[in-house]
């Protein structure tokens, strides 16, 4: 059995590292601009090193095209806040999972018109639903139109009730 880390990383205990975390946490995802990298669970850690700040992120997909933009935005945000030079490391293991998304992030997705992924139960089991709930009208009478939506981490669905297309943030 594979054990998957299911909790978001907590903010650091150290006061300076916590300040750095708080600045990095304001960076928005360029593909879903209502979510911060903290909402997504992409922000993994921050630490002070001899040569400056090290920020670790784990992208939603290993080939995520937004990684360079996120890296640049973190460096810019920390520099603008007066922090020393920062280095952003991309960490691929453990792989990102939708379990790392915050509840606030899931709510923001739905308000933005993207159906959020369902969280796993505490025992790790993914709940299977009868359908993906339409973020526009709430109907479960939806169908997948394409396995890939506006980005590779989303699928395109269509609501059979209100006839509106919408993205669904895929579980993984």
C-alpha positions in Angstrom: 0.0 0.0 0.0 1.3 3.4 -1.0 1.1 6.1 1.7 0.2 9.5 0.4 0.8 12.6 2.4 -2.7 14.2 2.7 -2.2 17.3 4.6 -1.0 20.7 3.5 2.3 21.9 4.9 1.9 24.1 7.9 3.4 27.6 8.0 6.9 27.5 9.6 7.4 28.0 13.3 10.3 30.4 12.9 9.0 34.1 12.7 11.3 35.1 9.8 10.5 32.0 7.8 6.8 32.6 8.5 7.0 36.1 7.1 8.7 34.7 4.0 6.0 32.0 3.7 3.2 34.7 4.0 4.7 36.7 1.1 5.2 33.6 -1.1 1.7 32.5 -0.2 0.2 35.5 -1.9 1.5 34.4 -5.4 -1.5 33.4 -7.5 -1.6 30.5 -9.9 -1.3 32.0 -13.4 -3.7 29.4 -14.8 -6.4 29.8 -12.1 -5.9 33.4 -10.9 -8.4 33.1 -8.0 -6.1 30.6 -6.3 -2.9 31.3 -4.5 -0.1 28.7 -4.5 -0.9 28.2 -0.8 -4.6 27.5 -1.7 -3.4 24.8 -4.2 -0.9 23.3 -1.8 1.9 24.0 -4.3 3.8 26.0 -1.8 5.7 23.3 0.1 8.3 25.0 2.3 10.5 28.0 2.9 13.8 28.1 4.7 16.7 30.5 5.3 20.0 29.2 3.8 23.5 30.7 3.8 23.0 32.0 0.3 19.5 33.4 0.8 16.0 32.1 0.9 15.0 28.7 -0.5 11.4 28.2 -1.4 10.1 24.7 -2.5 7.1 24.2 -4.7 5.5 21.1 -6.1 3.6 21.7 -9.3 0.2 20.1 -9.9 1.8 18.2 -12.8 5.5 17.5 -13.4 5.2 19.2 -16.8 3.1 22.1 -15.6 3.8 25.1 -17.9 3.0 27.5 -15.1 6.1 26.6 -13.1 8.4 29.2 -14.6 5.8 32.0 -14.0 5.2 30.8 -10.4 9.0 30.7 -9.8 9.4 34.3 -11.2 6.4 35.6 -9.2 7.8 34.2 -6.0 11.2 35.7 -6.5 9.6 39.1 -7.4 7.2 39.1 -4.5 10.0 38.3 -2.0 12.3 40.9 -3.5 9.5 43.6 -3.5 8.9 42.8 0.2 12.6 43.5 0.9 13.7 39.9 1.5 17.2 38.7 0.4 17.6 36.8 -2.9 15.4 33.7 -3.2 16.0 30.4 -5.0 12.9 28.4 -5.9 13.3 24.6 -6.0 10.8 22.4 -7.8 10.2 19.2 -5.8 8.4 16.4 -7.6 8.4 13.8 -4.9 6.0 13.2 -3.3 3.9 14.1 -6.2 1.2 16.8 -5.7 -2.2 15.6 -4.9 -5.6 17.4 -4.8 -5.7 16.5 -1.1 -3.2 19.3 -0.6 -5.7 21.9 -1.7 -7.3 24.0 1.1 -11.0 24.0 1.7 -10.9 27.7 1.0 -9.2 26.9 -2.4 -12.0 24.5 -3.2 -14.6 27.1 -2.4 -12.8 29.7 -4.5 -12.7 27.3 -7.5 -16.4 26.7 -7.3 -17.3 30.4 -7.0 -15.0 30.9 -10.1 -17.0 28.4 -12.1 -14.7 25.4 -11.8 -16.0 22.3 -10.2 -13.5 21.4 -7.4 -12.1 18.0 -6.7 -13.7 16.0 -3.9 -11.4 15.5 -0.9 -10.4 11.9 0.1 -11.9 10.4 3.2 -9.6 10.2 6.3 -8.9 6.6 5.4 -7.6 7.6 1.9 -10.5 6.4 -0.1 -11.7 8.7 -2.9 -15.4 9.1 -2.9 -17.1 8.2 -6.2 -20.0 10.4 -7.0 -22.8 9.9 -9.5 -21.6 12.9 -11.4 -19.6 16.1 -11.2 -21.8 18.9 -9.7 -22.2 21.9 -12.0 -20.7 25.0 -10.4 -23.3 27.1 -12.2 -26.6 25.5 -11.2 -25.7 22.7 -8.8 -27.0 19.8 -11.0 -25.3 16.4 -11.0 -26.7 15.8 -14.5 -23.4 16.5 -16.2 -21.2 14.8 -18.7 -17.5 14.9 -19.6 -17.0 16.5 -23.0 -13.2 16.2 -23.0 -10.7 14.6 -20.6 -8.7 17.8 -20.9 -10.1 21.3 -20.3 -8.4 24.7 -20.4 -5.3 23.1 -18.7 -4.1 19.5 -18.3 -5.2 19.5 -14.7 -8.8 20.1 -15.6 -11.4 18.2 -17.7 -14.2 19.9 -19.7 -17.7 19.1 -18.6 -21.2 20.2 -19.9 -24.2 20.5 -17.6 -27.3 18.8 -19.1 -29.6 21.0 -17.1 -28.3 24.5 -17.7 -26.3 23.6 -20.9 -23.2 25.5 -19.6 -19.7 24.1 -20.2 -17.4 24.2 -17.2 -14.0 23.0 -16.1 -13.6 20.3 -13.5 -10.4 20.2 -11.5 -9.4 16.5 -11.7 -8.5 14.5 -8.6 -5.1 13.0 -8.4 
